[in-house]
């Protein structure tokens, strides 16, 4: 009887270990905290932020959540938060500088995702986020038009913290 219990316990632990390993292996490489490297990043149109923003990407209640803390070019603190799934549906951006801003997430591959931002339902910018092969940096390429009608061509580089 003791041998059966030991065998059952070993099987349960083995199965749990396999599922845990699979879960860890499937963790998206963008999950974590990232700090923008202002020296490596370009902001067009400018100006650059006065302080390097910190981006936190995590899974929360089964959804992907992005929180960005920083300072605007005038030095005032900013925070935006977005929660959603990689399903292409619009998600409200809390704290956006322009009211009515939404973002839709779309997974491209295991190291890349894309967002489509809109203001009051009108597309403004597309951001393609790619994680380096070593998982230590990300590059976000932002193209489109901002709410003021200016062409946007930003390349934002961030390092994993």
N, C-alpha and C positions, 0 to 999 in steps of 0.2 A: 504494500500500500504506500509506504514512504517513497519507494522508487517511482511509483506512478505520479505522486504529487510532485516529486522533484522533476520528473519528465514534463509534466504539465506546466510547472513553473518555468522551466527552461524554454519551452515552446512559446509561452506567453511573452517572456522577456525577449526572445528572438524575434517574434512577430512585431512587438512594440519597437524594437531597435530598427528593424527594416523600415517600418512606417516613419519613424523619427528621421532616419537617414534620408528617406525620399522627400520628406517635408523640407528638411534643411537643404537638400540638393535643388529643390524647386523654388527656393527663396529668390525673389527677383533681385538682381545685383544693384538696383538703384535704392533699395531699402536702406535707410541709414541717415546720417546727418552729413551735410556737405557745406563747405564754406567757399564762396565765390572768390576766385583769385582775380582781383581788379586789374593787376598788371598784365595778365594774359587775356583779359576779356575786352571786347570792343562793344561800344554802345552807340548806335547810329539810328536816329539822331541822339545826341547826348542830352544832357551831361551824364557822366557816370555817377553812381551813388557815392555819397561821402564816406560810407562805411561798407565793408564787404558783407553782403547779405548771407544769412545762414538758412539753408533749405533742409527741412526735415521731411523725409518720405517714409511712411509707415503704413502698415495694415491696421485698420481700426474698425471693429465691428463688421468684419468681412468686406470692407471697402478700402480702396487706396486713398490715403490722405496726404496732402502736401501742405506744409506750413512754411511760409517764407517770412523771416524777420529781418528787418534792415532799417535803413534810413533813406529817405528820399534825397534828391540833390540839394534841398534846402536844409537838410540835417534833422528833419522831424522823423520820429520812429514810425515804422510801418509794419503791419502784419497782415498777410493774406492767408486764407485757408480754403482748401477745396477738398471735398470728399466725393468719390465716385468709383465706378468700375470701368474696366477697359472695354466698353461697349459702344463708344461713339455717341453716347447721349450727353446732352448739356447738363452741367453741374454748376450751381451758383458759387461764385467766388466771394467769400465773406471778406470784407475789408478792402475790396478792390478800389482803386482811386476813382474809377468811373462806375457809377451806378449801372446796374443791369448787365454786368459782366458775367459771362459763363465760360466754362472750359469743358471740352469733351476729350476723354482719354481714349487712345487706340494703341494697342500693342503691335509693334512691327515684328520684332523677333525677341530672342532671349536677353538681348542687351540694349534694345532700342524701343522707345515708345514715342508717340506723337500726341500733341494736344492741339485742338482747334479752339481759339478764343473768339468770342463774339460779344458784341455790345448791343443789347436790345434785339437779339436775334440776327444781327448782321455780322458776318465773318470779318475779323480784324487781322489776327496774326496766327501763324502756325509755328509751333515750337517742336523741333525734333531733338530728343534727348538720347544721347548715345553714351554708354559706359565703356571705358577702356577695357582691353582684354585682361589687364591685371586687376580691374575693379577698383582702382585707387583714384580715378578721376572721371569726370563726366564733362561732356560738351553739349550745351544746349544752343541750337541754331534757331534764331527767331526771325521770321520773315513776314512781311505783310504791310499793313497800314495801321497806324495807331488811331485813337479816337479823334485826334486833331487832323487826320488826313495825311500825316507825314509818312513817308516810306520808312519801314523799320528793317534794319539788317544788323542784328546783334549776334555776337558769338560770345557765349558766356561759358567760362571754364571754371569748374569747381573741384575741390579736393575732398575726398572722404575724410571725415574726422574720426 
